[in-house]
Amino acid sequence: MQPLAFIPKDDDRLPDCYGLKLFYIDGKMEEFEIGHHRLGDKVLEFVTHEHELWHWVQMNNVKRVEFDKRFSKIVALKVERETANKK
């Protein structure tokens, strides 16, 4: 797995970070403000926005993952850009 790289923002509408909640199978929950994430076959890799801490979470320990509305905005902007590039 290649390490994540920070990519400079090319659109001012993009949020600086987004929220992530991890609900584990043991009932615990963790909340993070992240700058970037990637989901591999068995591992969720992410880096926190403020402290730049790297995390690797085995997905077989996770019951549910939730992203906040800022992540939805990132996805919508990506779709908008892809649609504009097809024209």
VOBA-1610 file (N, C-alpha, C; in pm, whole numbers, padded with zeros to 5 digits, always signed):
BEGIN
Met+00085-00117+00000Met+00000+00000+00000Met+00090+00124+00000Gln+00067+00215-00093Gln+00143+00339-00102Gln+00094+00437+00004Pro+00185+00516+00064Pro+00139+00614+00163Pro+00054+00722+00100Leu-00037+00777+00179Leu-00122+00886+00132Leu-00040+01014+00119Ala-00069+01091+00019Ala-00002+01219+00000Ala-00104+01331+00019Phe-00060+01441+00074Phe-00147+01557+00085Phe-00155+01623-00051Ile-00275+01648-00097Ile-00296+01711-00226Ile-00347+01852-00202Pro-00282+01951-00263Pro-00329+02088-00241Pro-00470+02106-00297Lys-00548+02188-00229Lys-00684+02214-00274Lys-00681+02294-00404Asp-00760+02251-00500Asp-00771+02324-00626Asp-00908+02389-00640Asp-00986+02385-00534Asp-01120+02445-00535Asp-01147+02499-00395Asp-01174+02627-00384Asp-01198+02690-00254Asp-01322+02637-00183Arg-01410+02571-00258Arg-01531+02516-00197Arg-01504+02387-00121Leu-01388+02326-00143Leu-01355+02203-00072Leu-01327+02232+00075Pro-01385+02154+00165Pro-01355+02173+00308Pro-01211+02129+00338Asp-01153+02186+00443Asp-01017+02150+00482Asp-01010+02010+00541Cys-01119+01966+00602Cys-01123+01833+00662Cys-01268+01788+00670Tyr-01287+01665+00717Tyr-01421+01611+00734Tyr-01421+01515+00851Gly-01539+01491+00904Gly-01553+01407+01022Gly-01571+01260+00989Leu-01515+01176+01073Leu-01524+01032+01059Leu-01554+00973+01197Lys-01655+00886+01202Lys-01685+00811+01325Lys-01668+00663+01294Leu-01594+00597+01381Leu-01575+00453+01370Leu-01647+00386+01486Phe-01736+00294+01454Phe-01808+00214+01554Phe-01751+00073+01547Tyr-01690+00029+01656Tyr-01623-00100+01659Tyr-01718-00211+01705Ile-01680-00334+01674Ile-01765-00448+01710Ile-01772-00468+01861Asp-01674-00413+01936Asp-01677-00426+02082Asp-01763-00318+02149Gly-01829-00232+02068Gly-01917-00129+02122Gly-01854+00008+02138Lys-01723+00017+02124Lys-01655+00146+02137Lys-01675+00229+02010Met-01658+00360+02027Met-01670+00453+01914Met-01556+00554+01923Glu-01499+00588+01808Glu-01397+00693+01801Glu-01439+00793+01695Glu-01404+00918+01719Glu-01440+01027+01627Glu-01311+01100+01589Phe-01298+01133+01460Phe-01178+01199+01410Phe-01216+01311+01313Glu-01131+01412+01306Glu-01134+01512+01199Glu-01019+01473+01107Ile-01052+01430+00986Ile-00948+01377+00899Ile-00929+01464+00776Gly-00808+01455+00722Gly-00774+01530+00603Gly-00778+01444+00478His-00765+01313+00496His-00762+01223+00381His-00779+01080+00430His-00843+00997+00349His-00855+00857+00385His-00849+00770+00260Arg-00825+00642+00284Arg-00826+00544+00176Arg-00869+00411+00236Leu-00956+00342+00165Leu-01004+00211+00209Leu-00939+00104+00123Gly-00861+00019+00187Gly-00799-00093+00118Gly-00886-00217+00131Asp-00830-00331+00097Asp-00905-00456+00106Asp-00948-00487+00249Lys-00858-00463+00344Lys-00887-00499+00483Lys-00857-00389+00582Val-00806-00275+00532Val-00759-00169+00621Val-00814-00034+00576Leu-00859+00044+00673Leu-00894+00184+00650Leu-00774+00266+00696Glu-00717+00343+00604Glu-00602+00426+00634Glu-00647+00571+00630Phe-00611+00650+00732Phe-00644+00792+00730Phe-00545+00871+00811Val-00543+01001+00783Val-00456+01092+00856Val-00543+01202+00914Thr-00519+01234+01042Thr-00597+01339+01106Thr-00553+01474+01052His-00646+01565+01048His-00622+01695+00988His-00530+01781+01074Glu-00563+01796+01199Glu-00494+01893+01283Glu-00356+01845+01330His-00347+01721+01371His-00223+01672+01430His-00140+01588+01334Glu-00194+01564+01216Glu-00127+01484+01114Glu-00079+01349+01168Leu-00169+01282+01240Leu-00142+01148+01291Leu-00197+01045+01192Trp-00119+00945+01161Trp-00159+00841+01067Trp-00224+00726+01144His-00330+00673+01088His-00402+00562+01151His-00427+00452+01047Trp-00418+00329+01092Trp-00455+00214+01011Trp-00548+00130+01097Val-00668+00110+01050Val-00770+00037+01126Val-00809-00087+01046Gln-00799-00202+01109Gln-00842-00326+01044Gln-00994-00328+01037Met-01048-00346+00918Met-01192-00338+00899Met-01267-00454+00963Asn-01202-00566+00993Asn-01273-00675+01060Asn-01305-00640+01205Asn-01251-00527+01256Asn-01283-00479+01390Asn-01392-00371+01389Val-01437-00332+01271Val-01528-00219+01257Val-01667-00268+01221Lys-01766-00216+01293Lys-01906-00248+01266Lys-01967-00148+01167Arg-01932-00018+01186Arg-01991+00087+01100Arg-01894+00204+01090Val-01896+00270+00974Val-01818+00392+00951Val-01914+00501+00906Glu-01902+00619+00967Glu-01988+00732+00929Glu-01901+00851+00893Phe-01934+00916+00783Phe-01871+01041+00743Phe-01972+01153+00762Asp-01925+01274+00785Asp-02018+01386+00804Asp-02052+01452+00670Lys-02130+01559+00675Lys-02179+01625+00554Lys-02067+01690+00473Arg-01956+01724+00537Arg-01845+01781+00462Arg-01789+01681+00361Phe-01790+01553+00397Phe-01745+01452+00303Phe-01842+01441+00185Ser-01971+01453+00214Ser-02071+01452+00106Ser-02047+01566+00010Lys-02006+01682+00062Lys-01976+01797-00023Lys-01856+01767-00113Ile-01755+01701-00059Ile-01638+01663-00139Ile-01679+01570-00253Val-01763+01473-00222Val-01810+01379-00325Val-01889+01453-00432Ala-01978+01545-00392Ala-02059+01620-00488Ala-01971+01706-00578Leu-01869+01768-00523Leu-01779+01851-00603Leu-01698+01765-00701Lys-01661+01645-00659Lys-01589+01554-00748Lys-01678+01513-00866Val-01803+01482-00838Val-01897+01445-00944Val-01918+01564-01039Glu-01932+01684-00982Glu-01948+01803-01064Glu-01828+01822-01158Arg-01708+01805-01104Arg-01586+01821-01186Arg-01580+01716-01297Glu-01613+01590-01264Glu-01610+01483-01363Glu-01713+01507-01473Thr-01830+01557-01436Thr-01934+01588-01534Thr-01888+01701-01626Ala-01827+01803-01571Ala-01778+01916-01651Ala-01666+01872-01746Asn-01582+01779-01702Asn-01472+01731-01787Asn-01520+01647-01904Lys-01637+01585-01890Lys-01692+01501-01997Lys-01754+01585-02109Lys-01784+01709-02081Lys-01849+01795-02181Lys-01748+01849-02280
//
